[in-house]
């Protein structure tokens, strides 16, 4: 649920001391109502500057924000690795360089702009199409865009999270399982000549490269951890409420 600046001000307790009230108002003004999307540089740089809006984040909100930042950063690293191992894919875009092709996919994910080759499809629908025999476009860009779009959809359409947000642990867990399935499909499917759709991991007498599996594994691990944290948070809310009823605890007054 998104609250406007006016709504947040209206919810301020009437009994707040004047100074505390003005402090909160100043923080609200600085946050501009709490943007729901991180800056592009946070994703590619894998770090974020301290912002006043963090005042409105719980520990789990901050964890979700950092996990999203790191997951998209991992996806962008995989995008670059896959393009370099499969240069024919980025050349299908008609763009002048690999950097331009990467930027197109990144902006598509962050601005919620489906790639033209996906016919307007997003998240799970885009992932299914990108991994189908019918798809003939840039499979690397389509695959990474689809995974990124799915991640953001599973997190309620946001990349930055605050007190007023409610994340669904089951959707995040489902996203982790989808990535496991998708990466297996990507590495196992082959064309009519028996060649893999995309070159990624390599285990041979001459080389051993598992960096793709490692990076995808990091994304899955972060999603699983966040899912567990969210489950525990909501479970503890219920347990604490039940304990209060069971022991008839009075609320502290000082």
N, C-alpha and C positions, 0 to 999 in steps of 0.2 A: 504494500500500500504506500502510495506517495503522498506526503503531506506538504502543502505549500507553506511558504513563510508565514502567512497569516494564520493558517491552521495551527502551526507550531506555537506561535505567540499566544493564540487563544487557549492553548493547553497548559500554559505556564501556571503553576500554583499561585493562587491569589495572595497567599500568606508569605511569599518569598520576601526576604529583606530587599530593600530598594537597590542596594549595591549588587546583590546577587542577581536580581532581576535584570539590571542593566548589563551585567556581565554576560548573561545568557543571550540577551538581545544582540549584543555586539558579536558574540560567537555565531549566532544564527545569521546575522548579516554577512559575516565573513564567508560562511559556507555557501551562501546563495541557495539555501534550500536543500543542500546535499546532492550533488550531481551523482548520477547512477552509473557513470562510466569513467574508467581510469583513462589517463592520457596515454597516447600511443607510445611516448618515450618510456613510460613505466614498463610496458610490455617488452620492448626491444632491449631496454637497459636492465631489466629485471630488478629494479629498485624504485622506490617512490619517496619523494621528499615528505617531511612531516607537514601535515596540513591541519588547520583548525577543525575541519570536519571530523577528524578522528575522535573528537570529544563525544560524538554521537554514535560511536561504535563500541559494541561489547567485545569481549575477547573472541567469541566465535565469529562475529562480524569481521573483525580484523583478520582472523585466520582465513575466512572465506575469501576476503579481498586479496590477501597475499597468495593464496593458493591459485586463484584465478590469474593473477599477474604472472606467476611462475609457470602455470600450465600453458598460457598463450605464448610465453617466451619459449618454452620447450617446443611448441608447435611451429613457431617461426624458425627455430633451429632445424627442425626436421624438414620444413619446407625447403630451406637452403640446401640441406644435405641431399634430399631427393632430387631437386632440380639439377644439382651438380652430377649426380650419378645417372640421371636420365635427362640429358640436355634436350633431347628431341621434344620433351613435353612442354617446356617453357617456350620453345620456338613455335609451337602450335598457336600461341596467343597472338603472334604477330607483333609483339612488343620488341623494342630495340635491344633490351638487355635483360639479364637474369634479375637484376635489382628492380627493374620496372615491373617484371612479372610478380616478384615477391610482394612489392608494394601494393599491387592490385589485389592480391589475395588478402593481405593484412587489412587493408581498408574495407574490403568486403566483409570481413569478420567483424571489425570494430564499428562500422557504420551500418551494419545489417543490410548490406547490399548484395543480393545473390549474384553469382557469376552468370554471365549470359549463357554460357555453355550448359548450365544446369536448368535452364528454362524456368527460372523463378523458384526453384526448389530450395528449401532450407533444412537445416538440422537432419533428422532421421531420413526424410524423403530424399534429401540431397546425397546423403551417405549411401543409400541403397542404389541410387542412380549412378553415382560415381564408380561404384563397384560392380556395375552390370556390363554385360557384353554389348548392350546397345550404345553405351557412352563412347564417343569417338573424339572428344576434345582433350584438353590438357588434364590428364588424370591426376597428376600431382597436385596442381592447384585446386581442382575440384575436391579431392579427398581431404586436403588440409582445411579448406574452407568449410566443408561439411562437418568435420570434427569440431572446429572452432565454433561454428554456429550451433551445433548440438550442445556443446558445453555451456554456452551462454543461455540457451533456452532452458536447460536443466537448472540453471541458477536464477530462473525467473526473469530472464531478459536483461540482467544487469551484470556489470563487472566490478562494481563497488557496492558495499553493503553496510546498512545502518540499522539503528534500533527499530525502525518502523518496517524493516524487511522481514519476511518469513521464508526461509529456505526449506525445501522439501527434501529430506534425507533420502527418500526412496528414489526420487528422480536423479539425484546425484549418483547414487549407487548404480542405477540403471545406465547412466552415462559411462561409468567405469566399465561395466560389462559390455556395452556396445563397442567401446574402444578395443577391448580384448578381441571381440569377434571380428571387428573390421581389420585390425592389423593382421590377424591370422588369414583372413580372406585375401588381403592385399599381397601377402607373401606367398600364398599357395596357388593362386589362380594364374593360369597361363593362356597364351593365345593359341591359335590353331597350329602353329609351328612348334609348340611346346616350350616357347620362351616365356619367362615370367613377365607379367604386365609391367612391373617396375622392379628395378634393381635396388635392393636395400641391404639387408644383412648378408654377410658373406662368410662362409666357412669352407676353406679349401686348403690344399697342401701349401699354397703360396701365400694365403692371406686369411686373416681372421678378424672380421669387423662386425661387432654386435652393437654398435652405437645406436642404431635405430631402435632395437628392442629395448635397450637400456633407457632411452629417452621416453619411449611410450610407457615403459614400466614406471617411470617417475610420475607421469601424469596419472596413471591408474592408482598408484599408491597415495598420491595427494587426495584424489577423489574419495578413496576408501577411508582415509583418515578423517576427512571433513564429514563424511556421512556418519561415521561413528561418533564424532564429537556432537553433531546435531542431534542424533538419536539420544545420546546421553543427556544433553541439555534439556530436551523435552521430557525425558524420563524422570530427571531429577525434579523438574517442576511438579510433576504429578506426585512423586514420592514425598516431596516436602509438603505439599498440600495435604496428602493423606496423613502424614505425621502430625500436622497441625490439628486435624480433626480427631485423630486417635488419642492424642495426649492433651487435647483441649488447651493448647498453649496460648497464653495471652501474648499480645504483641508488645515489644519493648517500647517504653515511653521516653527513654533517655539514653 
